[in-house]
Amino acid sequence: MFRHKGCLWADVHTTGVAVHGATPELGVNAIVKMSKLVSALDTEFRDILAEAGGDDEWLGASTINLGMIQGGT
């Protein structure tokens, strides 16, 4: 191998406030918070990467892979 795009691993955590299912408006859903971040990374951050350039004749443009989500308490 003579070229490599590089690698970044990140652990990102969100927290919420648990409430009874009958009153979700009183809580904060951590899954919804994380889904907004994932959505932004998948759209807006891809646009930022494209604008930043960084194209390589062998490797192409910079990429992002959202590879794993784990949830629970």
C-alpha positions as CSV (number, residue, x, y, z in Angstrom):
1,M,0.0,0.0,0.0
2,F,1.4,3.3,-0.9
3,R,-1.5,5.7,-0.1
4,H,-4.0,5.9,2.6
5,K,-6.9,8.3,3.2
6,G,-6.3,8.2,6.9
7,C,-8.7,7.3,9.7
8,L,-10.6,9.0,12.5
9,W,-12.5,7.0,15.1
10,A,-14.8,9.0,17.3
11,D,-17.0,8.1,20.2
12,V,-19.9,10.5,20.4
13,H,-22.4,10.4,23.3
14,T,-25.8,12.0,23.8
15,T,-27.8,12.1,26.9
16,G,-31.4,12.5,27.5
17,V,-34.0,12.7,30.3
18,A,-36.1,9.6,30.8
19,V,-39.8,10.1,31.5
20,H,-43.0,8.0,31.5
21,G,-44.2,7.1,28.1
22,A,-47.4,9.0,28.7
23,T,-45.6,12.3,29.0
24,P,-42.7,12.3,26.5
25,E,-42.9,16.1,26.3
26,L,-41.4,16.3,29.8
27,G,-38.2,14.4,28.7
28,V,-35.4,14.6,26.3
29,N,-34.9,11.7,23.8
30,A,-31.2,11.0,23.4
31,I,-31.9,8.9,20.3
32,V,-33.6,11.9,18.6
33,K,-30.7,14.1,19.5
34,M,-28.2,11.6,18.0
35,S,-30.3,11.1,14.9
36,K,-30.1,14.9,14.2
37,L,-26.3,14.7,14.4
38,V,-26.1,11.7,12.2
39,S,-28.3,13.4,9.6
40,A,-26.2,16.5,9.6
41,L,-23.0,14.5,9.2
42,D,-24.5,12.6,6.3
43,T,-25.6,15.7,4.5
44,E,-24.0,18.9,5.6
45,F,-20.6,17.5,6.5
46,R,-20.4,15.6,3.1
47,D,-21.0,19.0,1.5
48,I,-18.2,20.6,3.5
49,L,-15.8,17.8,2.5
50,A,-16.7,18.3,-1.1
51,E,-16.1,22.1,-0.9
52,A,-12.8,21.6,0.9
53,G,-11.4,19.6,-2.1
54,G,-8.7,17.2,-1.1
55,D,-9.1,15.2,-4.3
56,D,-6.3,12.8,-4.9
57,E,-5.7,11.3,-8.4
58,W,-5.5,7.8,-6.9
59,L,-7.9,8.0,-3.9
60,G,-10.5,10.4,-5.1
61,A,-12.3,12.8,-2.8
62,S,-12.4,12.7,1.0
63,T,-15.2,10.4,2.4
64,I,-17.1,9.8,5.6
65,N,-18.5,6.5,6.8
66,L,-21.0,6.4,9.7
67,G,-20.4,2.8,10.6
68,M,-21.9,2.0,14.0
69,I,-24.5,3.2,16.4
70,Q,-25.1,1.7,19.8
71,G,-27.8,2.7,22.1
72,G,-29.2,1.9,25.5
73,T,-28.6,2.5,29.2
